[in-house]
Amino acid sequence: MEANKASVTAELMARNRAAEHLLVPAGQRICNDSYAHHFISTEGRRNLNSPLRRTIRRLVFRFLYPGVYNTIIARVRFLDDRVQACLAAGLEQLVILGAGYDTRAYRLNGLAERVQVFEVDHPATQAVKKAKLKEIFNPVPGHVHHVPVELERDNLAEQLKKAGYDPNQKTFFIMEGLVMYLPPPFVDKILGFIREQSGAGSAVAFDYLPPSMVDGTVKAREGRSMMKAVRKWGEPFKFGLNVNDAAGFMRLRGFKDIMNVHAPELKHTIFKGNPRGEDISGIFGLMFAVVDSR
Ligand SMILES: C[S@@+](CC[C@H](N)C(=O)[O-])C[C@H]1O[C@@H](n2cnc3c(N)ncnc32)[C@H](O)[C@@H]1O
């Protein structure tokens, strides 16, 4: 990431959630995010508000990035569902790494009452988010703690503890759209921190892309388009994992009860009965795993 520039991809993710929430009838929505539109740029807002721009962009997006929109909104839902399951199992802390304009802390039922939420992100992106939050809420809800961290430079454990993180509590860590932007040793470092410095029953979830998205050998059209775009925005992919290797990767790093989902499988779960589910990208994988504290 560039040092002083807010993440472009974080804003694009907010655009997807805003589009799903504002343009899809409630009964057919894959995810809900009534706050997302606050975080999108003037251009993003124009694209969302104009039927002509929307149609053009939909056609271009479908051609360049087939299945990606559905996969992104399904990843939001997959993670929302995991948060609800963790809440039912006695969650005490939620740590959202690479939070961007994530709004779970403000929109998911049950968090504000019982859970301390830590939003960790690059200082440049987080500064933009905090300014927006001040406009939306006055004051910003007290269960949310903002932790500015450059994950390739700063000490995550130190910064989290300074913000009030308790390593003995049951914690769920979310890394949505994050690991692919980090060099592999930093992904290991974060997983090591989660394994060593969280309470019994803690868990992590993230999405991942294959190594072919890092070395440039990817064949899928959406993969080639994504690689080109993130390079242009100064946020190149650095970490890749094959779906068939992901469970072993997590076991080796001290995790158990692994739920490893290849995105097209979501046709049979999240998209069941919804015709949009035919169009899912095969390059994404989704991971949920519990810290093995034996
Ligand atoms: C694709 S966005 C995802 C944002 C959000 N999780 C979502 O899904 O809407 C990637 C996020 O990772 C953050 N990020 C990337 N590299 C980082 C780093 N080295 N240190 C801290 N944050 C980083 C960016 O600031 C950005 O918010």
The ligand as an SDF file (V2000), in Angstrom:
LIG
                    3D

 27 29  0  0  0  0  0  0  0  0999 V2000
   -9.6380   -4.9040   -0.3060 C   0  0  0  0  0  0  0  0  0  0  0  0
   -9.6050   -3.8150    1.0650 S   0  0  0  0  0  0  0  0  0  0  0  0
  -10.7170   -4.6840    2.1320 C   0  0  0  0  0  0  0  0  0  0  0  0
  -11.4060   -3.7940    3.1060 C   0  0  0  0  0  0  0  0  0  0  0  0
  -12.4830   -4.4740    3.9480 C   0  0  0  0  0  0  0  0  0  0  0  0
  -11.9450   -5.5530    4.7260 N   0  0  0  0  0  0  0  0  0  0  0  0
  -13.6080   -4.9540    3.0600 C   0  0  0  0  0  0  0  0  0  0  0  0
  -13.6580   -6.1510    2.7530 O   0  0  0  0  0  0  0  0  0  0  0  0
  -14.4360   -4.1230    2.6860 O   0  0  0  0  0  0  0  0  0  0  0  0
   -8.0080   -4.1170    1.7900 C   0  0  0  0  0  0  0  0  0  0  0  0
   -7.8100   -3.4510    3.1390 C   0  0  0  0  0  0  0  0  0  0  0  0
   -6.5780   -3.9090    3.6850 O   0  0  0  0  0  0  0  0  0  0  0  0
   -5.8440   -2.8100    4.1920 C   0  0  0  0  0  0  0  0  0  0  0  0
   -4.4050   -3.1220    4.0750 N   0  0  0  0  0  0  0  0  0  0  0  0
   -3.7450   -3.5880    3.0000 C   0  0  0  0  0  0  0  0  0  0  0  0
   -2.4290   -3.7030    3.2680 N   0  0  0  0  0  0  0  0  0  0  0  0
   -2.2610   -3.3020    4.5620 C   0  0  0  0  0  0  0  0  0  0  0  0
   -1.1430   -3.1950    5.4270 C   0  0  0  0  0  0  0  0  0  0  0  0
    0.0870   -3.4990    5.0090 N   0  0  0  0  0  0  0  0  0  0  0  0
   -1.3480   -2.7490    6.6910 N   0  0  0  0  0  0  0  0  0  0  0  0
   -2.5940   -2.4270    7.1190 C   0  0  0  0  0  0  0  0  0  0  0  0
   -3.7020   -2.5240    6.3360 N   0  0  0  0  0  0  0  0  0  0  0  0
   -3.5250   -2.9420    5.0770 C   0  0  0  0  0  0  0  0  0  0  0  0
   -6.2550   -1.6280    3.3420 C   0  0  0  0  0  0  0  0  0  0  0  0
   -6.0770   -0.4010    4.0210 O   0  0  0  0  0  0  0  0  0  0  0  0
   -7.7270   -1.9480    3.0800 C   0  0  0  0  0  0  0  0  0  0  0  0
   -8.5520   -1.3660    4.0390 O   0  0  0  0  0  0  0  0  0  0  0  0
  1  2  1  0
  2  3  1  0
  2 10  1  0
  3  4  1  0
  4  5  1  0
  5  6  1  0
  5  7  1  0
  7  8  2  0
  7  9  1  0
 10 11  1  0
 11 12  1  0
 11 26  1  0
 12 13  1  0
 13 14  1  0
 13 24  1  0
 14 15  1  0
 14 23  1  0
 15 16  2  0
 16 17  1  0
 17 18  1  0
 17 23  2  0
 18 19  1  0
 18 20  2  0
 20 21  1  0
 21 22  2  0
 22 23  1  0
 24 25  1  0
 24 26  1  0
 26 27  1  0
M  CHG  2   2   1   9  -1
M  END
$$$$
